[in-house]
Amino acid sequence: MSTVTKPVVLLSDGVVALRRPEPADGDYYWAMRNNLALVSSVMGFRLGVAERTIDEWIASGGGVTGDDLLLTATLAADGRPIGYAKAFRVDRFSRHAWVGLSLFDERDAGKGYGTRILTQVCDYLRDYVGLRKISLEVLASNARALSVYHRLGFVEEGRLVSQYFTAGRFEDVLILSRFVGDGR
Ligand SMILES: CC(C)(COP(=O)(O)OP(=O)(O)OC[C@H]1O[C@@H](n2cnc3c(N)ncnc32)[C@H](O)[C@@H]1OP(=O)(O)O)[C@@H](O)C(=O)NCCC(=O)NCCS
């Protein structure tokens, strides 16, 4: 269809780039979704998934609807997919959305990529979608994720006690939010 050989980039800070998912990303999403140790901290993914299901899901736009947004994060230098970010339940009237993100491989954690992904997503949602508030849910035990969120200005707005069962125990889930635009 296209003569473009390099993937088109929607956002980039020079180290991490974000673009819409491509069919070639399927292996990365598939590996992540079947890595129980990794996805147990993401919430919502427990059962594993077949490769074909991922291919269909990408072909359908990642299951996002309306103004929702699914982005594959890549290394800007070589285009290697490293994770994804999602903005969902985008409310254009309240100018609010929920976000979620994960790296595909634990070996890429702790290198600043998650911070770069979320920073760009927040800036994009403020500057191009016009949002003023962004929220997310995180397991209270997910210290690394909380470190990123707190550093980027997310503050706790609620705690769902003993909410999510994973790895043999019930965990508290925190709701964190950050105001990114005017109009609080
Ligand atoms: C959570 C996640 C997105 C963060 O991305 P990342 O690239 O690893 O994070 P960064 O490297 O940008 O930052 C990690 C921060 O956590 C800190 N950290 C690392 N391990 C930590 C720990 N055990 N306890 C507390 N802080 C920790 C680091 O010091 C760093 O903070 P600093 O830069 O202020 O020093 C990523 O680790 C991930 O995908 N994890 C698995 C899935 C997941 O938990 N997703 C989020 C669901 S809500």
The ligand as an SDF file (V2000), in Angstrom:
LIG
                    3D

 48 50  0  0  0  0  0  0  0  0999 V2000
    5.9130    0.4530   35.5400 C   0  0  0  0  0  0  0  0  0  0  0  0
    6.7300    0.7180   34.3020 C   0  0  0  0  0  0  0  0  0  0  0  0
    5.8240    1.2260   33.1690 C   0  0  0  0  0  0  0  0  0  0  0  0
    7.7580    1.8150   34.6410 C   0  0  0  0  0  0  0  0  0  0  0  0
    8.5820    2.0060   33.5150 O   0  0  0  0  0  0  0  0  0  0  0  0
   10.1820    1.9710   33.7040 P   0  0  0  0  0  0  0  0  0  0  0  0
   10.7760    2.2800   32.3990 O   0  0  0  0  0  0  0  0  0  0  0  0
   10.5990    0.7140   34.3540 O   0  0  0  0  0  0  0  0  0  0  0  0
   10.3610    3.1780   34.7270 O   0  0  0  0  0  0  0  0  0  0  0  0
   11.5280    4.2730   34.7420 P   0  0  0  0  0  0  0  0  0  0  0  0
   12.8310    3.6210   34.4510 O   0  0  0  0  0  0  0  0  0  0  0  0
   11.1120    5.4200   33.8990 O   0  0  0  0  0  0  0  0  0  0  0  0
   11.4640    4.7400   36.2460 O   0  0  0  0  0  0  0  0  0  0  0  0
   11.5090    3.7700   37.2670 C   0  0  0  0  0  0  0  0  0  0  0  0
   11.5580    4.4620   38.5860 C   0  0  0  0  0  0  0  0  0  0  0  0
   11.2200    3.5150   39.5910 O   0  0  0  0  0  0  0  0  0  0  0  0
   12.2510    3.4920   40.5400 C   0  0  0  0  0  0  0  0  0  0  0  0
   12.2650    2.1110   41.0130 N   0  0  0  0  0  0  0  0  0  0  0  0
   12.7490    1.0340   40.4100 C   0  0  0  0  0  0  0  0  0  0  0  0
   12.5200   -0.0530   41.1670 N   0  0  0  0  0  0  0  0  0  0  0  0
   11.8680    0.3680   42.2530 C   0  0  0  0  0  0  0  0  0  0  0  0
   11.3400   -0.2620   43.3960 C   0  0  0  0  0  0  0  0  0  0  0  0
   11.4360   -1.5710   43.5660 N   0  0  0  0  0  0  0  0  0  0  0  0
   10.7410    0.4990   44.3300 N   0  0  0  0  0  0  0  0  0  0  0  0
   10.6160    1.8340   44.1690 C   0  0  0  0  0  0  0  0  0  0  0  0
   11.0660    2.4960   43.0980 N   0  0  0  0  0  0  0  0  0  0  0  0
   11.6920    1.7570   42.1480 C   0  0  0  0  0  0  0  0  0  0  0  0
   13.4950    3.9040   39.8160 C   0  0  0  0  0  0  0  0  0  0  0  0
   14.4460    4.4190   40.7120 O   0  0  0  0  0  0  0  0  0  0  0  0
   12.9290    4.9860   38.9200 C   0  0  0  0  0  0  0  0  0  0  0  0
   12.7160    6.2000   39.5890 O   0  0  0  0  0  0  0  0  0  0  0  0
   13.7590    7.4060   39.4880 P   0  0  0  0  0  0  0  0  0  0  0  0
   13.9810    7.6470   38.0310 O   0  0  0  0  0  0  0  0  0  0  0  0
   13.0740    8.5200   40.2000 O   0  0  0  0  0  0  0  0  0  0  0  0
   14.9870    6.9170   40.1500 O   0  0  0  0  0  0  0  0  0  0  0  0
    7.4990   -0.5460   33.8470 C   0  0  0  0  0  0  0  0  0  0  0  0
    8.4220   -0.9310   34.8270 O   0  0  0  0  0  0  0  0  0  0  0  0
    6.5710   -1.7130   33.5280 C   0  0  0  0  0  0  0  0  0  0  0  0
    6.0640   -1.8070   32.4460 O   0  0  0  0  0  0  0  0  0  0  0  0
    6.3730   -2.6120   34.5010 N   0  0  0  0  0  0  0  0  0  0  0  0
    5.5510   -3.8100   34.3070 C   0  0  0  0  0  0  0  0  0  0  0  0
    4.0840   -3.4890   34.0180 C   0  0  0  0  0  0  0  0  0  0  0  0
    3.5170   -2.4380   34.9510 C   0  0  0  0  0  0  0  0  0  0  0  0
    3.7000   -2.4680   36.1560 O   0  0  0  0  0  0  0  0  0  0  0  0
    2.7710   -1.4730   34.3420 N   0  0  0  0  0  0  0  0  0  0  0  0
    2.1250   -0.4260   35.0700 C   0  0  0  0  0  0  0  0  0  0  0  0
    0.7810   -0.8850   35.5070 C   0  0  0  0  0  0  0  0  0  0  0  0
   -0.0920    0.3880   36.3960 S   0  0  0  0  0  0  0  0  0  0  0  0
  1  2  1  0
  2  3  1  0
  2  4  1  0
  2 36  1  0
  4  5  1  0
  5  6  1  0
  6  7  2  0
  6  8  1  0
  6  9  1  0
  9 10  1  0
 10 11  2  0
 10 12  1  0
 10 13  1  0
 13 14  1  0
 14 15  1  0
 15 16  1  0
 15 30  1  0
 16 17  1  0
 17 18  1  0
 17 28  1  0
 18 19  1  0
 18 27  1  0
 19 20  2  0
 20 21  1  0
 21 22  1  0
 21 27  2  0
 22 23  1  0
 22 24  2  0
 24 25  1  0
 25 26  2  0
 26 27  1  0
 28 29  1  0
 28 30  1  0
 30 31  1  0
 31 32  1  0
 32 33  2  0
 32 34  1  0
 32 35  1  0
 36 37  1  0
 36 38  1  0
 38 39  2  0
 38 40  1  0
 40 41  1  0
 41 42  1  0
 42 43  1  0
 43 44  2  0
 43 45  1  0
 45 46  1  0
 46 47  1  0
 47 48  1  0
M  END
$$$$
